[in-house]
């Protein structure tokens, strides 16, 4: 028979990761006899894991004060760290900063406690968010050295996590990834508390995605999914952020229906009062997969929700505008985003979209510069996904410039790399361009096979816009561009100027278009373009 005032039963529920039950039993015990600071700390963690953020904040405050009053300064500082994090997740930055100041004052009254490292960790996270890279590296290196000899597994893993991220911001990729791997091993091996495990998983996967280190991101995301599934009652903010990372991987690997479900669940979870600070990421990922599926209205709404929550919605919004045929808006958006981005990895997020949009806009010189910059970033960081992006971009620019022969090698390299990464949509995009290059070179048989293979992938995924962009009636990508301009009333001279071709070349394209479509006038070409939604 259970005793309503026995905290031991609550501790057992906590140990079994029955988070809701633990919160209930701790509350019952607390109503009979006030909980000790140690039990308050456990109850706060259980509350945070099941999404009861306000309750976690109240319990952590009591635990902090109880520890401080009893002279357990180190334990109080540990609670102070998690309290500041909980307030940050809730979007209460003012109170988070106030409690940080209070913890710093408490630390100043005591000797060098090992748990002072939690305050260093908090400061390092603030340096990271503010982009203070030098201060971040200094703080993270100092903390990693201090935590390495301590017996606090949570702090050691968090220190390795922060140091790894700091090293990545200074282009020390191998050393940074080694630190992240060290943190992840501790999480996967079950050496950390639940809240620290969720934090490490999410931070490391996020860092790998920023670096485009997709193999690690996929591996750790699978491990994270297993950890989450083993805890049905884990519904807190970290679970929402875990879903966001999972959506990114599902989108890459072609699990789009599941990605939509997970994205919607993440949006609902992170807007339920605890996790608002990262809810924008959930809406952005939802918008991305909706855009790829051709659900433009929902994509537009999700981008707006992401923006409302402070998220950077480029390059997704620009790609949406391009898919909607609003090339000028797409070009303006991506150019503005590039002008604001200064760090190489931030620019690498934008450059593939910039190449696609600038090619569509006819600015091949700018597209070529973007492809060259992307190649330089890929060389600098050495990840497979960046190399695949750079190869595809280079091939796309060369193909648009009428250099089909030199476009084929990078396009084939991009296709191979995306296929190795098990990224079917991206691989199919490269294959579609390979088909276009083969057709430009007169190899219609190979072109048809490449095109059909790519189209099958697009249809299987439900990539409606990509299917629509597939070459109808054997038209090359350049001929499709000419058709769109013809449909808008452009003369040969105007088309030549916009596409940076000679009038003679445009005349040849027009003649080929007439022959392939079996028409004899520009009016008929325009009718075809509108009928097949090419404009």
ZAMARGU-4260 file (C-alpha; in steps of 0.2 Angstrom, whole numbers, plus 5000, padded with zeros to 4 digits):
<rodrens>
0) 5000/5000/5000 | 5006/5017/4996 | 5010/5030/5009 | 5004/5048/5003 | 5019/5056/5012
5) 5033/5044/5008 | 5046/5052/4996 | 5054/5035/4993 | 5040/5030/4981 | 5042/5046/4972
10) 5061/5043/4970 | 5057/5026/4964 | 5046/5033/4950 | 5059/5046/4946 | 5072/5032/4944
15) 5060/5022/4933 | 5057/5038/4922 | 5039/5038/4926 | 5039/5057/4926 | 5021/5061/4928
20) 5019/5049/4943 | 5035/5055/4951 | 5029/5073/4950 | 5012/5068/4958 | 5020/5057/4972
25) 5033/5071/4976 | 5019/5084/4977 | 5009/5072/4989 | 5025/5070/5000 | 5028/5088/5000
30) 5010/5092/5006 | 5014/5081/5022 | 5032/5086/5025 | 5042/5099/5015 | 5054/5090/5003
35) 5072/5091/5005 | 5082/5101/4993 | 5088/5085/4985 | 5070/5079/4982 | 5065/5096/4976
40) 5079/5095/4963 | 5073/5078/4957 | 5055/5083/4957 | 5060/5098/4946 | 5068/5087/4934
45) 5053/5076/4933 | 5042/5091/4930 | 5053/5097/4916 | 5054/5081/4908 | 5035/5080/4907
50) 5033/5097/4900 | 5027/5106/4917 | 5039/5120/4915 | 5031/5132/4927 | 5031/5119/4941
55) 5050/5115/4937 | 5054/5133/4940 | 5045/5134/4956 | 5053/5118/4963 | 5071/5124/4957
60) 5069/5140/4966 | 5065/5131/4982 | 5079/5119/4979 | 5091/5133/4976 | 5086/5142/4992
65) 5086/5127/5002 | 5104/5122/4997 | 5110/5140/4999 | 5103/5141/5017 | 5111/5125/5022
70) 5128/5130/5015 | 5128/5117/5001 | 5134/5131/4989 | 5139/5119/4975 | 5122/5111/4974
75) 5114/5128/4974 | 5124/5133/4959 | 5119/5118/4950 | 5101/5121/4953 | 5104/5139/4948
80) 5110/5134/4931 | 5095/5123/4928 | 5083/5136/4934 | 5091/5149/4922 | 5089/5137/4908
85) 5070/5133/4913 | 5067/5152/4913 | 5075/5154/4896 | 5065/5140/4889 | 5049/5149/4895
90) 5055/5165/4887 | 5057/5174/4903 | 5074/5181/4900 | 5073/5195/4913 | 5071/5182/4927
95) 5084/5171/4920 | 5097/5185/4920 | 5092/5190/4938 | 5094/5172/4944 | 5111/5171/4935
100) 5117/5187/4944 | 5110/5180/4961 | 5120/5164/4958 | 5136/5173/4954 | 5134/5183/4970
105) 5132/5167/4980 | 5147/5159/4971 | 5158/5174/4976 | 5154/5171/4995 | 5161/5154/4994
110) 5177/5145/4990 | 5181/5138/4973 | 5166/5125/4971 | 5167/5112/4957 | 5149/5117/4953
115) 5155/5135/4949 | 5158/5126/4932 | 5139/5127/4929 | 5140/5146/4929 | 5154/5145/4917
120) 5143/5134/4906 | 5129/5147/4907 | 5141/5161/4902 | 5148/5150/4887 | 5130/5147/4881
125) 5127/5166/4881 | 5143/5169/4872 | 5137/5156/4859 | 5120/5164/4856 | 5128/5182/4855
130) 5141/5176/4842 | 5156/5181/4854 | 5167/5167/4847 | 5183/5172/4855 | 5175/5173/4872
135) 5166/5157/4869 | 5182/5147/4865 | 5191/5155/4880 | 5176/5150/4892 | 5174/5133/4885
140) 5192/5128/4885 | 5194/5134/4903 | 5178/5124/4908 | 5183/5108/4899 | 5199/5108/4908
145) 5191/5111/4925 | 5177/5098/4922 | 5188/5085/4916 | 5195/5080/4933 | 5178/5082/4942
150) 5165/5068/4947 | 5150/5077/4940 | 5146/5068/4924 | 5133/5080/4918 | 5145/5094/4919
155) 5159/5085/4911 | 5148/5080/4896 | 5141/5098/4895 | 5159/5105/4895 | 5164/5094/4881
160) 5149/5098/4871 | 5152/5117/4873 | 5170/5115/4869 | 5166/5105/4854 | 5155/5118/4847
165) 5167/5132/4852 | 5181/5123/4842 | 5169/5121/4827 | 5166/5140/4827 | 5185/5142/4825
170) 5186/5130/4810 | 5194/5116/4821 | 5183/5103/4814 | 5191/5087/4819 | 5195/5092/4837
175) 5177/5099/4838 | 5169/5084/4832 | 5180/5073/4844 | 5173/5083/4859 | 5155/5082/4853
180) 5158/5063/4851 | 5164/5062/4869 | 5149/5071/4875 | 5137/5060/4865 | 5146/5044/4872
185) 5141/5049/4889 | 5123/5052/4884 | 5121/5036/4874 | 5129/5026/4888 | 5116/5032/4901
190) 5129/5041/4912 | 5119/5057/4913 | 5103/5063/4921 | 5088/5064/4910 | 5089/5083/4908
195) 5107/5083/4904 | 5105/5069/4891 | 5091/5078/4882 | 5102/5094/4882 | 5117/5085/4875
200) 5108/5076/4862 | 5099/5091/4855 | 5115/5103/4856 | 5126/5090/4847 | 5114/5086/4834
205) 5111/5104/4831 | 5129/5107/4829 | 5132/5093/4817 | 5117/5099/4806 | 5125/5117/4806
210) 5141/5109/4800 | 5132/5099/4788 | 5140/5083/4796 | 5125/5073/4791 | 5131/5056/4794
215) 5134/5060/4813 | 5117/5070/4813 | 5108/5055/4807 | 5117/5042/4818 | 5114/5053/4834
220) 5096/5057/4829 | 5092/5038/4828 | 5100/5036/4845 | 5089/5050/4851 | 5073/5043/4844
225) 5077/5027/4854 | 5080/5036/4870 | 5064/5046/4868 | 5053/5031/4863 | 5059/5023/4879
230) 5051/5037/4889 | 5032/5039/4884 | 5030/5052/4897 | 5044/5063/4891 | 5035/5077/4883
235) 5045/5092/4889 | 5053/5106/4878 | 5068/5095/4874 | 5057/5082/4867 | 5050/5096/4856
240) 5067/5101/4850 | 5072/5083/4848 | 5057/5082/4836 | 5063/5097/4826 | 5080/5088/4823
245) 5071/5072/4818 | 5061/5082/4806 | 5077/5088/4797 | 5083/5071/4796 | 5067/5064/4789
250) 5066/5077/4776 | 5083/5074/4770 | 5080/5055/4769 | 5063/5055/4761 | 5052/5051/4776
255) 5041/5066/4772 | 5024/5061/4778 | 5032/5056/4795 | 5041/5073/4795 | 5025/5083/4793
260) 5017/5073/4808 | 5033/5076/4819 | 5034/5094/4814 | 5016/5098/4818 | 5018/5089/4835
265) 5034/5099/4838 | 5025/5115/4834 | 5011/5111/4846 | 5023/5105/4860 | 5034/5120/4859
270) 5020/5133/4859 | 5011/5125/4875 | 5019/5138/4886 | 5037/5130/4888 | 5049/5130/4874
275) 5043/5146/4864 | 5062/5151/4862 | 5064/5137/4849 | 5047/5135/4842 | 5052/5145/4827
280) 5063/5131/4822 | 5048/5119/4822 | 5038/5130/4811 | 5052/5132/4799 | 5055/5114/4797
285) 5036/5111/4794 | 5037/5125/4781 | 5051/5117/4772 | 5043/5100/4770 | 5027/5108/4765
290) 5036/5118/4752 | 5044/5102/4745 | 5027/5094/4744 | 5019/5108/4735 | 5008/5113/4749
295) 5012/5131/4747 | 4998/5139/4757 | 5003/5129/4773 | 5021/5132/4769 | 5018/5151/4768
300) 5009/5151/4785 | 5022/5141/4794 | 5036/5153/4788 | 5026/5167/4795 | 5024/5158/4811
305) 5043/5155/4812 | 5047/5173/4808 | 5034/5179/4822 | 5045/5169/4834 | 5061/5176/4829
310) 5067/5163/4817 | 5077/5166/4801 | 5066/5160/4787 | 5078/5161/4773 | 5082/5153/4762
315) 5066/5143/4763 | 5055/5158/4759 | 5065/5163/4744 | 5063/5145/4737 | 5045/5145/4740
320) 5043/5162/4731 | 5053/5154/4716 | 5042/5139/4716 | 5027/5150/4715 | 5034/5159/4700
325) 5039/5175/4709 | 5057/5175/4704 | 5060/5193/4708 | 5054/5191/4726 | 5065/5176/4727
330) 5080/5185/4721 | 5078/5200/4732 | 5075/5189/4747 | 5091/5178/4745 | 5102/5193/4740
335) 5096/5202/4756 | 5100/5186/4767 | 5117/5184/4759 | 5121/5202/4763 | 5117/5200/4781
340) 5126/5183/4783 | 5145/5184/4787 | 5150/5167/4794 | 5155/5154/4782 | 5143/5141/4788
345) 5128/5153/4789 | 5132/5158/4771 | 5133/5139/4766 | 5114/5138/4772 | 5110/5151/4759
350) 5122/5148/4744 | 5114/5133/4736 | 5097/5142/4736 | 5105/5157/4729 | 5113/5148/4715
355) 5096/5140/4710 | 5087/5157/4711 | 5100/5167/4702 | 5101/5155/4688 | 5082/5156/4686
360) 5084/5175/4687 | 5097/5174/4673 | 5111/5182/4683 | 5124/5168/4679 | 5139/5178/4684
365) 5132/5180/4702 | 5127/5162/4702 | 5144/5157/4697 | 5152/5167/4711 | 5140/5159/4724
370) 5145/5142/4717 | 5163/5146/4719 | 5161/5152/4737 | 5151/5136/4741 | 5165/5126/4734
375) 5178/5135/4745 | 5167/5133/4761 | 5166/5114/4757 | 5184/5113/4755 | 5187/5122/4771
380) 5175/5111/4782 | 5177/5095/4772 | 5160/5087/4775 | 5151/5076/4762 | 5135/5086/4762
385) 5144/5102/4758 | 5154/5094/4744 | 5138/5088/4737 | 5130/5105/4738 | 5145/5113/4729
390) 5146/5100/4716 | 5127/5102/4711 | 5129/5121/4711 | 5144/5121/4700 | 5135/5109/4688
395) 5119/5119/4688 | 5128/5135/4684 | 5138/5127/4670 | 5123/5119/4662 | 5113/5136/4663
400) 5128/5144/4654 | 5127/5131/4639 | 5142/5121/4645 | 5134/5104/4646 | 5150/5094/4644
405) 5159/5102/4658 | 5143/5102/4669 | 5141/5083/4669 | 5156/5079/4680 | 5151/5089/4695
410) 5133/5084/4693 | 5138/5066/4693 | 5148/5069/4708 | 5134/5078/4717 | 5122/5064/4713
415) 5135/5051/4720 | 5138/5060/4736 | 5119/5063/4739 | 5115/5045/4735 | 5129/5039/4748
420) 5121/5051/4761 | 5104/5042/4757 | 5096/5059/4752 | 5084/5054/4738 | 5077/5071/4734
425) 5094/5080/4733 | 5101/5065/4722 | 5086/5066/4711 | 5088/5085/4708 | 5106/5081/4702
430) 5100/5067/4691 | 5087/5078/4683 | 5101/5090/4678 | 5111/5076/4672 | 5097/5071/4661
435) 5096/5089/4654 | 5114/5090/4651 | 5114/5073/4641 | 5099/5080/4631 | 5109/5096/4627
440) 5123/5085/4621 | 5111/5076/4609 | 5111/5060/4619 | 5092/5059/4620 | 5092/5040/4626
445) 5102/5044/4641 | 5093/5060/4644 | 5076/5050/4645 | 5083/5037/4656 | 5090/5050/4669
450) 5075/5060/4668 | 5063/5045/4671 | 5073/5039/4686 | 5073/5056/4694 | 5054/5059/4691
455) 5051/5042/4699 | 5059/5048/4715 | 5050/5064/4714 | 5033/5055/4712 | 5037/5043/4726
460) 5041/5057/4738 | 5027/5067/4733 | 5038/5081/4727 | 5024/5089/4716 | 5034/5105/4712
465) 5049/5095/4706 | 5038/5084/4695 | 5030/5099/4687 | 5048/5106/4684 | 5053/5090/4675
470) 5056/5092/4656 | 5040/5090/4647 | 5040/5084/4628 | 5059/5082/4629 | 5063/5101/4632
475) 5080/5106/4639 | 5081/5117/4654 | 5087/5131/4643 | 5072/5129/4631 | 5060/5130/4646
480) 5068/5146/4650 | 5065/5153/4633 | 5047/5147/4633 | 5043/5156/4649 | 5050/5172/4641
485) 5041/5169/4625 | 5025/5167/4634 | 5028/5184/4642 | 5030/5192/4625 | 5048/5193/4624
490) 5057/5196/4607 | 5072/5186/4602 | 5083/5202/4606 | 5075/5204/4623 | 5077/5185/4627
495) 5095/5185/4622 | 5098/5200/4634 | 5090/5193/4648 | 5098/5175/4646 | 5114/5183/4641
500) 5114/5173/4624 | 5117/5178/4606 | 5101/5182/4596 | 5107/5168/4584 | 5107/5155/4599
505) 5090/5161/4604 | 5083/5159/4587 | 5090/5141/4586 | 5081/5137/4603 | 5065/5144/4596
510) 5066/5134/4581 | 5069/5118/4592 | 5054/5122/4603 | 5043/5124/4588 | 5049/5107/4581
515) 5047/5098/4598 | 5030/5105/4602 | 5024/5103/4584 | 5018/5121/4583 | 5022/5136/4571
520) 5019/5152/4581 | 5024/5160/4597 | 5006/5162/4602 | 5005/5143/4602 | 5020/5142/4612
525) 5013/5154/4625 | 4997/5144/4625 | 5007/5128/4629 | 5017/5137/4643 | 5001/5142/4652
530) 4992/5125/4649 | 5007/5116/4657 | 5009/5129/4671 | 5027/5134/4665 | 5023/5152/4669
</rodrens>
